Amino acid sequence: MATFNKITRNLTYLTRFVTSPIVAIVLIIGLIQIIGGYLAWHFEHLENPVEFDSLINSIWWAIVTMTTVGYGSQEPITLGGRFVGGFVIFSGIIMVAILTGLVSSLYVTRKLREGKGLEKQNMENHIILCGWNSNAESVLNSILELSQEPLGVILVNELSQDQIETILPKYEEHNVRFVRGDFTRESVLNRASVENARAVILIPNFDLVTATRSQSETDEKTILATLTIKGIDSSIKVVAMLLDRNNRLHLKRAKADEIIISDEFSGFMLASHVLETGVSQAVKDLLDVQTKNRIRQVAIPNQYLGKPYRQLFDYFKGAGKVLIGVFSKDIHGNALKLSDFLSSDTSQIDHFIARKLEATGHSLIDDNRIYLNINPASDYEIQKGEVAIVIE
């Protein structure tokens, strides 16, 4: 389905290109050059065979005449040839002027549309950040700070032009772009090149919630956006944030890869600040991308595969890092089925989500299951596919 949609989109773009005014003008210019060259050869090849000895040279004369308004070494001497030359000259002036105007107009229009977030952004291996709230800039800053290589980010939201114009200038040094629209709509996501994205992050428009829109309705938009993205391509990684933890199962059914509950750890942090101040401060520092010591994931050298955990711990300790655990993706093949999340008394939303996924030909298996092993036993054997989690 995803391949078919991509082919359809490419054919649509090709059709628009072929039928565009610029292509029409270029074809008209080419036609004038060919016809003008042929007529010049027809009138001149008998009276002026040296300069118009062949049809190819005559067409070349028409091209030079139209583009530079000069004959060069070729000059028609017959009345018909000169009439054709005058026609080619004036046609060239008019057509080139029209072409220049069209190109300039399209360029200006494209820039205006890009500024308004209405133009398609062509990117690959980028991250899409859908939604906006008071913490969105912190999320964006963390994405750019944690990336170890240049990374493109596309913002998809419905902020006003004034709000966007105050945000984007802060990231002029980074490849941050903007698409305006409802991120639950496939057409809007396609303008953000969602099919080529590394991942999509969904955050609630909490600051935009009105008195008539509850947290539940805001979470429903997140769930619908997840369904839309997975309908485009089930391999796209979706990380979503919810306002209400009661909607977690619904988002799981929509096949979100990672789910974060707003203020999920606030209770622990508040209690720790009172009872274990050192723990709360340590957690805060480790999660701050601006601090020197923070948590990272690091590849495990091949020579430690099959070796005890303690040897890997000593290796990282020697490198100035503290190994706190390992994680991997479903290395044991214990896939989690969608039915594990569905209740026995399935609701209409259960049936809707299941039908939506099955209609797009996607598996109901959670193949992005993460296995996290914090502080395993010292004799635990490191397995292939695992990644180290360290503090550095």
FIZARO-10860 format. One record per residue (C-alpha): y, x, z; residue number from 1. Coordinates in nm, 4 decimals, padded with zeros to 6 digits, m for minus. Layout:
<rs>
R       c2       c1       c3 pos
R        Y        X        Z NUM
...
</rs>
This chain:
<rs>
R       c2       c1       c3 pos
R  00.0000  00.0000  00.0000   1
R  00.2436  00.2805  00.0909   2
R  00.1691  00.4609 m00.2394   3
R  00.2223  00.1389 m00.4357   4
R  00.5554  00.0772 m00.2625   5
R  00.6674  00.4332 m00.3386   6
R  00.5771  00.3946 m00.7086   7
R  00.7638  00.0629 m00.7230   8
R  01.0737  00.2180 m00.5674   9
R  01.0633  00.5122 m00.8109  10
R  01.0366  00.2747 m01.1076  11
R  01.3321  00.0765 m00.9733  12
R  01.5431  00.3922 m00.9426  13
R  01.4419  00.4997 m01.2959  14
R  01.5363  00.1585 m01.4371  15
R  01.8752  00.1698 m01.2665  16
R  01.9357  00.5207 m01.4011  17
R  01.8423  00.4325 m01.7598  18
R  02.0638  00.1219 m01.7565  19
R  02.3598  00.2919 m01.5874  20
R  02.6985  00.3102 m01.7721  21
R  02.6930  00.6922 m01.7716  22
R  02.3642  00.7026 m01.9620  23
R  02.5022  00.4461 m02.2079  24
R  02.8138  00.6581 m02.2731  25
R  02.6061  00.9771 m02.3154  26
R  02.3805  00.7969 m02.5644  27
R  02.6845  00.6711 m02.7579  28
R  02.8301  01.0244 m02.7707  29
R  02.4974  01.1593 m02.8973  30
R  02.4747  00.8816 m03.1565  31
R  02.8267  00.9533 m03.2836  32
R  02.7440  01.3217 m03.3164  33
R  02.4258  01.2540 m03.5117  34
R  02.5829  00.9909 m03.7417  35
R  02.9002  01.1960 m03.7830  36
R  02.6974  01.5048 m03.8699  37
R  02.4902  01.3118 m04.1215  38
R  02.7963  01.1555 m04.2930  39
R  02.9740  01.4934 m04.3030  40
R  02.6705  01.6484 m04.4692  41
R  02.6489  01.3508 m04.7103  42
R  03.0107  01.3955 m04.8261  43
R  03.0313  01.7760 m04.8100  44
R  02.6964  01.9306 m04.9057  45
R  02.7682  01.9046 m05.2808  46
R  03.1387  02.0029 m05.2751  47
R  03.1190  02.2442 m04.9809  48
R  02.7572  02.3723 m04.9710  49
R  02.8399  02.6987 m04.7926  50
R  02.9703  02.5406 m04.4727  51
R  02.7601  02.2207 m04.4810  52
R  02.4397  02.3602 m04.6227  53
R  02.2033  02.1682 m04.3928  54
R  02.1895  01.8552 m04.1772  55
R  02.1391  02.0651 m03.8607  56
R  02.4565  02.2667 m03.9237  57
R  02.6470  01.9468 m03.9954  58
R  02.5361  01.7936 m03.6643  59
R  02.6395  02.1156 m03.4907  60
R  02.9829  02.0804 m03.6561  61
R  03.0065  01.7249 m03.5146  62
R  02.9167  01.8465 m03.1643  63
R  03.1760  02.1269 m03.1746  64
R  03.4380  01.8965 m03.3177  65
R  03.3829  01.6256 m03.0560  66
R  03.3770  01.8570 m02.7555  67
R  03.6395  02.1194 m02.8470  68
R  03.8521  01.9358 m03.1059  69
R  03.8181  02.2242 m03.3490  70
R  03.6143  02.2924 m03.6605  71
R  03.5476  02.6568 m03.5917  72
R  03.4328  02.8172 m03.9194  73
R  03.3485  02.4786 m04.0745  74
R  03.6100  02.2583 m04.2378  75
R  03.5517  01.9507 m04.4542  76
R  03.7373  01.9449 m04.7883  77
R  03.6459  01.6024 m04.9251  78
R  03.8329  01.2845 m04.8378  79
R  03.5193  01.1286 m04.6905  80
R  03.4413  01.4410 m04.4895  81
R  03.7931  01.4548 m04.3429  82
R  03.7808  01.0848 m04.2577  83
R  03.4527  01.1456 m04.0726  84
R  03.6086  01.4472 m03.8980  85
R  03.9049  01.2401 m03.7771  86
R  03.6709  00.9678 m03.6524  87
R  03.4602  01.2222 m03.4615  88
R  03.7712  01.3815 m03.3054  89
R  03.9234  01.0560 m03.1785  90
R  03.5830  00.9222 m03.0692  91
R  03.5267  01.2416 m02.8733  92
R  03.8611  01.2128 m02.6946  93
R  03.7946  00.8512 m02.6006  94
R  03.4281  00.8901 m02.5025  95
R  03.4815  01.2081 m02.2989  96
R  03.7730  01.0429 m02.1161  97
R  03.5581  00.7373 m02.0390  98
R  03.2689  00.9585 m01.9237  99
R  03.4981  01.1628 m01.6977 100
R  03.6416  00.8467 m01.5465 101
R  03.2971  00.6988 m01.4836 102
R  03.1675  01.0152 m01.3178 103
R  03.4780  01.0406 m01.0977 104
R  03.4582  00.6718 m01.0072 105
R  03.0905  00.6924 m00.9168 106
R  03.1469  01.0065 m00.7087 107
R  03.4343  00.8473 m00.5151 108
R  03.2400  00.5225 m00.4708 109
R  02.9355  00.7135 m00.3478 110
R  03.1458  00.9037 m00.0936 111
R  03.3019  00.5812  00.0313 112
R  02.9601  00.4159  00.0612 113
R  02.8199  00.7205  00.2419 114
R  03.1071  00.7026  00.4890 115
R  03.0243  00.3377  00.5523 116
R  02.6517  00.4117  00.5851 117
R  02.5566  00.2046  00.2806 118
R  02.4171  00.4812  00.0595 119
R  02.0546  00.6009  00.0555 120
R  02.0085  00.9310  00.2389 121
R  01.7523  01.1563  00.0717 122
R  01.5858  01.3675  00.3412 123
R  01.2410  01.4982  00.4272 124
R  01.0785  01.5881  00.7581 125
R  01.3766  01.4451  00.9452 126
R  01.4095  01.2298  01.2555 127
R  01.5508  00.8773  01.2458 128
R  01.7310  00.7521  01.5560 129
R  01.7509  00.3722  01.5488 130
R  01.9832  00.1844  01.7833 131
R  02.2700  00.2999  02.0015 132
R  02.3713  00.2869  02.3668 133
R  02.5518  00.4982  02.6267 134
R  02.2606  00.7466  02.6388 135
R  02.2235  00.7807  02.2612 136
R  02.4391  01.0925  02.2340 137
R  02.2295  01.2564  02.5053 138
R  01.9164  01.1754  02.3025 139
R  02.0749  01.3151  01.9858 140
R  02.1899  01.6312  02.1639 141
R  01.8399  01.6844  02.3043 142
R  01.6833  01.6470  01.9585 143
R  01.9143  01.9087  01.8096 144
R  01.8818  02.1421  02.1112 145
R  01.5014  02.1295  02.1338 146
R  01.4459  02.1861  01.7627 147
R  01.3700  02.5512  01.6912 148
R  01.4669  02.5154  01.3232 149
R  01.7384  02.3277  01.1304 150
R  01.6573  01.9594  01.1563 151
R  01.8007  01.6572  00.9779 152
R  01.8778  01.3437  01.1795 153
R  01.9705  01.0017  01.0421 154
R  02.1350  00.7470  01.2705 155
R  02.0556  00.3828  01.1929 156
R  02.2632  00.1244  01.3765 157
R  02.5346 m00.1388  01.3400 158
R  02.8254  00.0415  01.5029 159
R  03.1742 m00.0173  01.3678 160
R  03.3371  00.2267  01.1268 161
R  03.5770  00.3476  01.3972 162
R  03.2889  00.4210  01.6380 163
R  03.0916  00.6159  01.3766 164
R  03.3996  00.8161  01.2781 165
R  03.4312  00.9343  01.6386 166
R  03.0613  01.0313  01.6624 167
R  02.9809  01.2134  01.3369 168
R  03.2619  01.4754  01.3579 169
R  03.0977  01.6075  01.6766 170
R  02.7953  01.7104  01.4708 171
R  02.9595  01.8642  01.1640 172
R  02.7583  02.1834  01.2189 173
R  02.4337  01.9868  01.2059 174
R  02.2726  01.7764  00.9359 175
R  02.3435  01.4384  01.0955 176
R  02.3931  01.1367  00.8668 177
R  02.4438  00.7650  00.9118 178
R  02.2935  00.4441  00.7708 179
R  02.4465  00.1108  00.8690 180
R  02.2266 m00.1940  00.9104 181
R  01.9603 m00.3771  01.1066 182
R  01.6791 m00.1267  01.1697 183
R  01.4182 m00.4041  01.1672 184
R  01.4754 m00.4510  00.7923 185
R  01.2655 m00.2496  00.5490 186
R  01.5531 m00.2128  00.3016 187
R  01.7683 m00.0469  00.5689 188
R  01.4858  00.1861  00.6777 189
R  01.4245  00.2825  00.3146 190
R  01.7890  00.3911  00.2887 191
R  01.7079  00.6291  00.5761 192
R  01.4079  00.7686  00.3797 193
R  01.1694  00.6461  00.6481 194
R  00.8674  00.7223  00.4309 195
R  00.9526  01.0951  00.4473 196
R  01.0498  01.1060  00.8155 197
R  00.8795  01.3221  01.0769 198
R  00.9307  01.0543  01.3409 199
R  01.1363  00.7472  01.4279 200
R  01.2941  00.7017  01.7713 201
R  01.3818  00.3448  01.8711 202
R  01.6307  00.2963  02.1519 203
R  01.7642 m00.0441  02.2661 204
R  02.1123 m00.1567  02.1719 205
R  02.1705 m00.2145  02.5421 206
R  02.5468 m00.1754  02.5246 207
R  02.5559 m00.4261  02.2396 208
R  02.3572 m00.6922  02.4264 209
R  02.5680 m01.0051  02.4561 210
R  02.5486 m01.2836  02.7074 211
R  02.3278 m01.4769  02.4671 212
R  02.0865 m01.1897  02.4072 213
R  01.8514 m01.1016  02.6919 214
R  01.6642 m00.7782  02.7527 215
R  01.3518 m00.9525  02.6262 216
R  01.5181 m01.0322  02.2931 217
R  01.6351 m00.6717  02.2661 218
R  01.2779 m00.5506  02.3225 219
R  01.1525 m00.7988  02.0617 220
R  01.3764 m00.6246  01.8092 221
R  01.2173 m00.2909  01.9044 222
R  00.8690 m00.4413  01.8600 223
R  00.9596 m00.5925  01.5225 224
R  01.1061 m00.2598  01.4058 225
R  00.7822 m00.0848  01.5029 226
R  00.5797 m00.3372  01.3022 227
R  00.8086 m00.2884  01.0021 228
R  00.7810  00.0915  01.0152 229
R  00.4033  00.0859  01.0543 230
R  00.3884 m00.1629  00.7681 231
R  00.5663  00.0885  00.5438 232
R  00.3389  00.3769  00.6455 233
R  00.1095  00.3741  00.9481 234
R  00.1193  00.7555  00.9738 235
R  00.4906  00.7580  01.0672 236
R  00.5250  00.8516  01.4338 237
R  00.7181  00.5921  01.6343 238
R  00.8596  00.6671  01.9800 239
R  01.0159  00.3572  02.1350 240
R  01.2054  00.2707  02.4519 241
R  01.1762 m00.0667  02.6245 242
R  01.4050 m00.2336  02.8750 243
R  01.1355 m00.4585  03.0252 244
R  00.7995 m00.3038  03.1185 245
R  00.6338 m00.6446  03.0700 246
R  00.6727 m00.5924  02.6942 247
R  00.4732 m00.2688  02.6982 248
R  00.1473 m00.4317  02.5822 249
R  00.3218 m00.6003  02.2918 250
R  00.4622 m00.2663  02.1756 251
R  00.1161 m00.1085  02.2115 252
R m00.0237 m00.3814  01.9891 253
R  00.2448 m00.2968  01.7344 254
R  00.0926  00.0573  01.7246 255
R  00.3853  00.2509  01.8735 256
R  00.2750  00.6118  01.9267 257
R  00.4751  00.6718  02.2441 258
R  00.6419  00.4216  02.4773 259
R  00.9147  00.4954  02.7305 260
R  01.0328  00.2396  02.9848 261
R  01.4032  00.2489  03.0671 262
R  01.4560  00.3816  03.4217 263
R  01.0801  00.4262  03.4598 264
R  01.1234  00.7286  03.6871 265
R  01.4392  00.6192  03.8657 266
R  01.2446  00.5022  04.1743 267
R  01.0698  00.8372  04.2121 268
R  01.3933  01.0339  04.1646 269
R  01.5830  00.8218  04.4176 270
R  01.3088  00.8580  04.6782 271
R  01.2724  01.2320  04.6130 272
R  01.6430  01.2920  04.6571 273
R  01.6027  01.1527  05.0089 274
R  01.2583  01.2807  05.1122 275
R  01.1908  01.5854  04.8904 276
R  01.5250  01.7146  04.7665 277
R  01.3776  02.0316  04.6194 278
R  01.1289  01.8360  04.4061 279
R  01.3943  01.6056  04.2615 280
R  01.6220  01.8990  04.1792 281
R  01.3359  02.0915  04.0165 282
R  01.2424  01.7928  03.7981 283
R  01.6060  01.7439  03.7003 284
R  01.6457  02.1098  03.6002 285
R  01.3179  02.1198  03.4063 286
R  01.4204  01.8145  03.2025 287
R  01.7695  01.9455  03.1270 288
R  01.7786  02.1174  02.7857 289
R  02.0840  02.3182  02.8940 290
R  01.9078  02.4986  03.1811 291
R  01.7384  02.8362  03.1452 292
R  01.3991  02.7253  03.2782 293
R  01.2475  02.4183  03.1185 294
R  00.9183  02.2725  03.0024 295
R  00.7970  02.3603  02.6523 296
R  00.4799  02.3318  02.4487 297
R  00.3386  02.6573  02.3102 298
R  00.0506  02.7318  02.0758 299
R m00.2577  02.8870  02.2386 300
R m00.3708  03.2202  02.0876 301
R m00.7076  03.1909  01.9113 302
R m00.8666  03.4594  02.1291 303
R m00.8447  03.2269  02.4305 304
R m01.0379  02.9408  02.2716 305
R m01.3548  02.8839  02.4740 306
R m01.2216  03.1044  02.7544 307
R m01.1554  02.9894  03.1152 308
R m00.8204  02.8343  03.1996 309
R m00.7454  03.1115  03.4504 310
R m00.7421  03.3741  03.1710 311
R m00.4899  03.1730  02.9719 312
R m00.2854  03.1255  03.2904 313
R m00.2762  03.5035  03.3459 314
R m00.1795  03.5590  02.9799 315
R  00.1255  03.3344  03.0042 316
R  00.2158  03.4699  03.3473 317
R  00.2300  03.8171  03.1955 318
R  00.4657  03.6795  02.9308 319
R  00.7006  03.5384  03.1955 320
R  00.5811  03.1786  03.1598 321
R  00.4008  02.9440  03.4019 322
R  00.1118  02.7477  03.2513 323
R  00.0975  02.3969  03.4009 324
R m00.1575  02.2307  03.1714 325
R m00.2844  02.1607  02.8200 326
R m00.2881  01.8603  02.5882 327
R m00.4493  01.7597  02.2608 328
R m00.5002  01.4668  02.0247 329
R m00.8345  01.2851  02.0624 330
R m01.0482  01.6001  02.0474 331
R m01.3394  01.4119  02.1987 332
R m01.3271  01.1334  01.9403 333
R m01.2770  00.8642  02.2034 334
R m01.0521  00.6393  01.9972 335
R m00.8798  00.3497  02.1664 336
R m00.9118  00.0166  01.9880 337
R m00.6440 m00.2476  01.9635 338
R m00.8825 m00.4958  02.1233 339
R m00.8621 m00.2899  02.4416 340
R m00.5044 m00.4092  02.4762 341
R m00.5499 m00.7710  02.3707 342
R m00.5996 m01.0181  02.6488 343
R m00.8903 m01.2594  02.6510 344
R m00.6448 m01.5449  02.6178 345
R m00.4809 m01.4172  02.2988 346
R m00.1393 m01.5564  02.2229 347
R  00.0237 m01.6307  01.8915 348
R  00.1963 m01.2937  01.9007 349
R m00.1470 m01.1247  01.9342 350
R m00.2690 m01.2984  01.6196 351
R  00.0570 m01.2278  01.4384 352
R  00.0449 m00.8536  01.5117 353
R m00.3232 m00.8258  01.4216 354
R m00.2693 m01.0120  01.0921 355
R  00.0364 m00.7993  01.0143 356
R m00.1583 m00.4752  01.0554 357
R m00.4700 m00.5944  00.8752 358
R m00.2661 m00.7321  00.5841 359
R m00.1199 m00.3880  00.5230 360
R m00.4652 m00.2288  00.5285 361
R m00.4119 m00.0300  00.8470 362
R m00.6793  00.0540  01.0956 363
R m00.6680 m00.1031  01.4407 364
R m00.7629  00.2308  01.5962 365
R m00.5133  00.4295  01.7986 366
R m00.5674  00.7674  01.6332 367
R m00.2683  00.9261  01.8071 368
R m00.4197  00.9170  02.1553 369
R m00.2906  01.2091  02.3618 370
R m00.5182  01.3784  02.6179 371
R m00.3145  01.5491  02.8882 372
R m00.4783  01.7813  03.1409 373
R m00.2374  01.9025  03.4105 374
R m00.3522  02.1911  03.6307 375
R m00.7229  02.1791  03.5346 376
R m00.9923  02.3723  03.7219 377
R m00.9735  02.7494  03.6830 378
R m01.3091  02.7561  03.4967 379
R m01.2074  02.4819  03.2509 380
R m01.2809  02.5992  02.8941 381
R m00.9897  02.5955  02.6507 382
R m01.0853  02.3881  02.3456 383
R m00.9821  02.3985  01.9828 384
R m00.6796  02.1827  01.9054 385
R m00.5293  02.2081  02.2523 386
R m00.1669  02.3122  02.3091 387
R m00.0300  02.4774  02.6222 388
R  00.2453  02.3256  02.8379 389
R  00.4471  02.5945  03.0100 390
R  00.7621  02.6508  03.2112 391
R  00.9735  02.9316  03.0710 392
</rs>
